[in-house]
Amino acid sequence: MTDDVKLEECVLTWVNSFINIDTFVSSFIDLSDGVALLNILQQVDRNIWKAPESKSAKLVDKNFKFTNLLAIFKGLQVFYEEMFDIKILEDTIDLET
Protein backbone atom coordinates (compact mmCIF):
# COMPACT_ATOMS: atom_id res chain seq x y z
CA MET A 1 0.00 0.00 0.00
CA THR A 2 1.46 3.37 -1.04
CA ASP A 3 1.71 6.39 1.22
CA ASP A 4 -0.91 8.17 -0.90
CA VAL A 5 -3.41 5.37 -0.39
CA LYS A 6 -2.70 5.30 3.35
CA LEU A 7 -3.18 9.05 3.55
CA GLU A 8 -6.48 8.86 1.66
CA GLU A 9 -7.72 6.10 3.97
CA CYS A 10 -6.79 8.14 7.05
CA VAL A 11 -8.51 11.29 5.78
CA LEU A 12 -11.65 9.35 4.80
CA THR A 13 -11.75 7.62 8.19
CA TRP A 14 -11.46 11.02 9.89
CA VAL A 15 -14.19 12.56 7.70
CA ASN A 16 -16.56 9.65 8.33
CA SER A 17 -15.94 9.88 12.09
CA PHE A 18 -18.12 13.01 12.23
CA ILE A 19 -21.64 12.02 13.16
CA ASN A 20 -23.52 14.78 11.39
CA ILE A 21 -22.32 14.47 7.81
CA ASP A 22 -25.08 13.78 5.29
CA THR A 23 -23.45 10.93 3.41
CA PHE A 24 -20.76 8.31 3.78
CA VAL A 25 -17.57 9.44 2.02
CA SER A 26 -15.75 6.63 0.24
CA SER A 27 -13.22 8.59 -1.87
CA PHE A 28 -11.70 12.02 -2.34
CA ILE A 29 -14.10 12.49 -5.26
CA ASP A 30 -16.95 12.43 -2.72
CA LEU A 31 -15.34 15.45 -1.07
CA SER A 32 -15.01 17.44 -4.30
CA ASP A 33 -18.40 19.17 -4.07
CA GLY A 34 -17.66 20.53 -0.59
CA VAL A 35 -20.87 19.21 1.02
CA ALA A 36 -19.21 16.89 3.55
CA LEU A 37 -16.47 19.41 4.32
CA LEU A 38 -19.03 22.16 4.96
CA ASN A 39 -20.96 19.83 7.26
CA ILE A 40 -17.78 19.15 9.24
CA LEU A 41 -16.78 22.81 9.40
CA GLN A 42 -20.25 23.74 10.62
CA GLN A 43 -19.60 21.46 13.58
CA VAL A 44 -16.47 23.53 14.29
CA ASP A 45 -18.31 26.89 14.11
CA ARG A 46 -21.83 27.37 12.73
CA ASN A 47 -21.47 31.14 12.87
CA ILE A 48 -18.60 31.12 10.38
CA TRP A 49 -19.63 28.33 8.02
CA LYS A 50 -23.16 28.82 6.82
CA ALA A 51 -23.94 26.26 4.16
CA PRO A 52 -25.74 27.09 0.95
CA GLU A 53 -28.82 25.00 0.22
CA SER A 54 -27.92 21.34 0.41
CA LYS A 55 -28.07 19.25 -2.74
CA SER A 56 -27.09 15.68 -3.48
CA ALA A 57 -23.37 15.01 -2.97
CA LYS A 58 -23.40 13.24 -6.33
CA LEU A 59 -24.63 16.30 -8.21
CA VAL A 60 -22.16 17.40 -10.87
CA ASP A 61 -23.05 21.08 -10.93
CA LYS A 62 -19.96 23.27 -11.31
CA ASN A 63 -21.69 26.35 -9.87
CA PHE A 64 -22.88 24.37 -6.82
CA LYS A 65 -19.37 23.04 -6.20
CA PHE A 66 -17.85 26.49 -6.67
CA THR A 67 -20.33 28.04 -4.22
CA ASN A 68 -19.53 25.40 -1.58
CA LEU A 69 -15.76 25.69 -2.04
CA LEU A 70 -16.01 29.48 -1.90
CA ALA A 71 -18.00 29.23 1.35
CA ILE A 72 -15.28 26.96 2.78
CA PHE A 73 -12.52 29.36 1.71
CA LYS A 74 -14.33 32.47 3.01
CA GLY A 75 -14.95 30.70 6.31
CA LEU A 76 -11.27 29.74 6.60
CA GLN A 77 -10.35 33.39 6.03
CA VAL A 78 -12.62 34.48 8.91
CA PHE A 79 -11.58 31.60 11.17
CA TYR A 80 -7.84 32.17 10.77
CA GLU A 81 -8.19 35.91 11.20
CA GLU A 82 -10.36 35.62 14.33
CA MET A 83 -8.49 32.73 15.96
CA PHE A 84 -4.87 33.36 14.95
CA ASP A 85 -4.80 36.94 13.60
CA ILE A 86 -3.63 35.55 10.23
CA LYS A 87 -4.98 37.00 7.01
CA ILE A 88 -5.47 34.64 4.08
CA LEU A 89 -5.39 36.72 0.91
CA GLU A 90 -7.94 36.30 -1.88
CA ASP A 91 -5.22 35.45 -4.41
CA THR A 92 -3.89 32.61 -2.23
CA ILE A 93 -5.91 30.06 -4.18
CA ASP A 94 -7.60 29.83 -7.54
CA LEU A 95 -11.05 28.30 -7.16
CA GLU A 96 -11.65 28.52 -10.90
CA THR A 97 -9.27 25.62 -11.70
JODA-V744774 format. One record per run of one state. SS is the DSSP state (@ for helix, = for strand, . for the rest). FROM is the first residue (numbers start at 1). LEN is the number of residues. Records with the same first field share a line. If there is no record, write none. Layout:
SS: FROM-LEN, FROM-LEN
This chain:
.: 1-2, 17-11, 32-3, 45-17, 85-5, 93-5
@: 3-14, 28-4, 35-10, 62-23, 90-3
